[in-house]
């Protein structure tokens, strides 16, 4: 499929260099990299066994208690942070 994309010059240059080494088009390289990134993200989400992944951070399971600033500060004091 043909489309127009606005890429940063450094990204386009890297894609062209990889394409030259692999003897394919820059579009094929970018498609391959995008697909690999998407699949990695999908497998990361699947690898956490149903735990929620929010903004790339694994959310801890709910424990039925409210975590307050005092609770965090106490833990930080105990850990010497």
N, C-alpha and C positions, 0 to 999 in steps of 0.2 A: 504494500500500500504506500502510496506517495503522500507525504504531508510536509508542512513547513514547521520547523522547530527553531527556537531561539536558544542556541547553546553558548555557554561561555567559551571563549577562544581556547583556553587550555584544555578543556574537556574534548573539544573537537579535535585538537591536535593529538591528544592521546589516542582517541578513537581511530584517527587516520594511521597513526604509527602501528597500533595493534592490527588494524586491517591489512596494512602492508606486510606485516610479519605472517599473518594467517592467510594472506591472499584471498581476502573477501572484502566486502564493502564496509564502509564506516557505519552504515545503517544496520548491517548484520551484527557488527560488534556491539553497537549500542543496544540493539534488541536483546542480544545474548546477556549483556551485563544487567540490563533492567530486569530481565526474567530471573536471573540468578539472585538479584537483590530481593525481588518479590518472593521467590521461593524460600530464601533464607529467613525472611521475616515471617512467612507463614509457618515454617517449620519451628521457629522459635516459639511462636504462640502455641503450636501443638505440643511442643516439648515440655511445657509447664503443667501438663495434666489438668486442664480446665481452670487453672489459676488465671486471674485477670492480668493482662499486660497493658499498661497505660503509659503512653508516650515513651515506650521502650523500657519502662521500669516494671518489674514484677511486683504486683501488689500482694501484700501479706494477707493471709486468710483472716476473716473476721473472727474475733475471739469473744464477742459479746460484752466487751468492756470499752469504755470511752478512754482514749489516750489523750491526756492533757499535757500542757506545757510542763507542769510540775512533774509528771511522770517521766517525760523525756529528760528533764534536767536531773532528776534523781538517777536515771540510768547513765547519763553522761558523767555524773560525779562518781558513780560506782566504777565506771570504765576508765576514769581519768582522762576524759576527753575535754 
